[in-house]
Amino acid sequence: MTVEPRPADHDGYRTWDGPYVLGALTSAERAEYERHLAECPDCQAAVAELAGLPGLLARVPLELVEPDLPDGPEPPSDLQDRLLRAAAGESNAHPVPAAVVPLRARTAEQRREWIFRAGIAAAAAAVAVAVAVPLAHNDSPAAAAQQVIAARTMEPVGGSSPITASFQVIADGTDRVRVTMVCRYGDGAGRMSYTGLYQMWVVGQGVQDKISEWPISPGGEVRAEGVAVMPPDRLRSVEIRAADTGDVLLRATV
């Protein structure tokens, strides 16, 4: 039996950006998509726009999205509105259904679709939390606990680099840290250039964790965000690495 190859153009992969960022692709699909990303500026831009989505999802209360639930019907059409109302704390909000993210979907395509749709809705809820809480409860303990504990400009490792980046480390009073980063790629004229994907890693005492990944091309800028389960006092450095080789390109100590 002959299997038709997947199309190499952008249209053949136009729905893969969200599932890729949210980790909903299989390992084989991920490798395939990364090969495509290296040659497709449109898909690179789409992934870059979603680079901060995992960080937004990390702000959503766990009770809103159950991680291991059986198959069920499709999410209701008002799921996003209900998540937004729940995030805003409305007393008349309907409970979010148990079948928000059924990870045992019947096919890989369904699984990608489920995770992407629920992820977008949950991210919208996270945005509502980020906007509504400081305005309505500016003196709440949760708001007061949010603080920037470090702000750094990253330095190239092993020579000059067309990439520049800066970041902030934000603590919220729990055993985790959130890192927000701005990464820029110069035009590369007369300097070395890097190809492929980039990753943000946090390094602590005996642990390291990749918290974000994105493509970027000369002249581009990406705003990435990620959360690591790590007590703030154990964080030692933040790094940008090349995804294909693991080489550290930029680093800053905290």
Residue pairs with C-beta under 8 A, 6 or more apart in sequence:
6 12
6 13
6 32
8 36
8 39
10 40
10 42
10 43
13 33
13 36
13 40
13 43
14 42
14 43
14 46
15 112
16 25
16 29
16 33
16 43
16 112
17 43
17 46
17 47
17 49
17 50
18 24
18 50
18 53
18 116
18 119
18 120
19 25
19 112
19 113
19 115
19 116
20 30
20 33
20 47
21 47
21 50
21 51
21 53
21 54
21 213
22 53
22 54
22 57
22 115
22 116
22 119
23 115
24 111
24 112
24 115
24 116
25 33
25 112
26 108
29 108
33 43
34 196
34 197
34 243
36 43
37 43
37 44
37 47
37 197
37 215
38 195
38 196
38 215
41 217
43 215
44 215
44 216
44 217
45 220
47 214
47 215
48 214
48 215
48 216
48 220
48 222
51 212
51 213
51 214
51 222
51 223
51 224
51 225
52 180
52 212
52 223
52 224
52 225
53 119
53 123
54 211
54 212
54 225
54 226
54 227
55 178
55 180
55 211
55 212
55 224
55 225
55 226
55 227
56 122
56 123
56 126
56 127
56 130
56 225
57 119
57 122
57 123
57 126
58 176
58 178
58 226
58 227
59 126
59 129
59 130
60 87
60 122
60 123
60 125
60 126
60 129
64 83
64 86
64 87
64 96
64 100
64 122
64 125
65 96
65 100
65 101
65 118
65 122
66 98
66 100
66 101
67 101
67 103
68 103
69 98
69 99
69 100
69 101
69 102
69 103
69 104
70 99
70 102
70 104
71 99
71 102
71 104
71 105
71 106
72 97
72 98
72 99
72 102
73 99
75 97
75 99
75 100
75 114
75 117
75 118
75 121
76 82
76 97
79 96
79 97
79 100
79 117
79 118
79 121
80 120
80 121
80 124
80 125
82 93
82 94
82 95
82 96
83 96
83 121
83 122
83 124
83 125
84 124
84 125
84 128
85 92
85 93
85 94
86 93
86 96
86 125
87 125
87 126
87 128
87 129
87 132
88 128
88 129
88 132
89 132
100 118
101 114
101 115
101 118
102 114
103 111
103 114
103 115
105 111
105 113
105 114
133 140
133 142
133 143
134 143
137 143
142 172
142 173
145 171
145 172
145 173
146 170
146 171
146 172
147 170
147 171
148 168
148 169
148 170
149 169
149 170
149 171
149 177
149 232
149 254
150 168
150 169
150 235
150 254
151 166
151 167
151 168
151 169
152 166
152 167
152 238
152 252
152 253
152 254
153 164
153 165
153 166
153 252
154 164
154 165
154 166
154 167
154 238
154 240
154 250
154 251
154 252
155 250
155 251
155 252
156 163
156 249
156 250
157 248
157 249
157 250
157 251
159 192
160 191
160 192
161 191
161 192
161 194
161 249
161 250
162 185
162 186
162 187
162 188
162 191
162 192
162 193
162 194
162 218
163 183
163 184
163 185
163 186
163 194
163 198
163 216
163 240
163 249
163 250
164 183
164 184
164 186
164 250
165 181
165 182
165 183
165 184
165 240
165 250
166 181
166 182
167 179
167 180
167 181
167 182
167 238
167 252
168 179
168 180
169 177
169 178
169 179
169 232
169 235
169 238
169 254
170 177
170 178
170 179
170 180
171 177
171 178
171 232
172 178
175 229
175 230
175 231
176 227
176 228
176 229
176 230
177 202
177 227
177 228
177 230
177 232
177 235
178 225
178 226
178 227
179 200
179 202
179 211
179 212
179 225
179 226
179 227
179 228
179 238
180 223
180 224
180 225
181 200
181 212
181 223
181 224
181 225
181 238
182 221
182 222
182 223
183 198
183 214
183 216
183 221
183 222
183 223
183 224
183 240
184 220
184 221
184 222
185 216
185 217
185 218
185 219
185 220
185 221
186 218
186 219
187 218
187 219
188 218
193 218
194 242
194 249
196 215
196 242
196 243
196 244
197 213
197 214
197 215
197 242
197 243
197 244
198 213
198 214
198 215
198 216
198 240
198 241
198 242
198 243
198 249
199 210
199 212
199 213
199 240
199 241
199 242
199 243
200 210
200 211
200 212
200 213
200 224
200 226
200 238
200 239
200 240
201 208
201 209
201 210
201 211
201 238
201 239
201 240
201 241
202 208
202 209
202 211
202 226
202 228
202 230
202 235
202 237
202 238
202 239
203 235
203 236
203 237
203 238
203 239
204 228
204 230
204 234
204 235
204 236
205 234
205 236
207 230
207 234
209 228
209 229
209 230
211 226
211 227
211 228
212 224
212 225
212 226
213 243
214 222
214 224
216 222
228 235
235 254
236 253
236 254
237 251
237 252
237 253
237 254
238 251
238 252
238 254
239 248
239 249
239 250
239 251
240 248
240 249
240 250
240 251
241 247
241 248
241 249
242 249
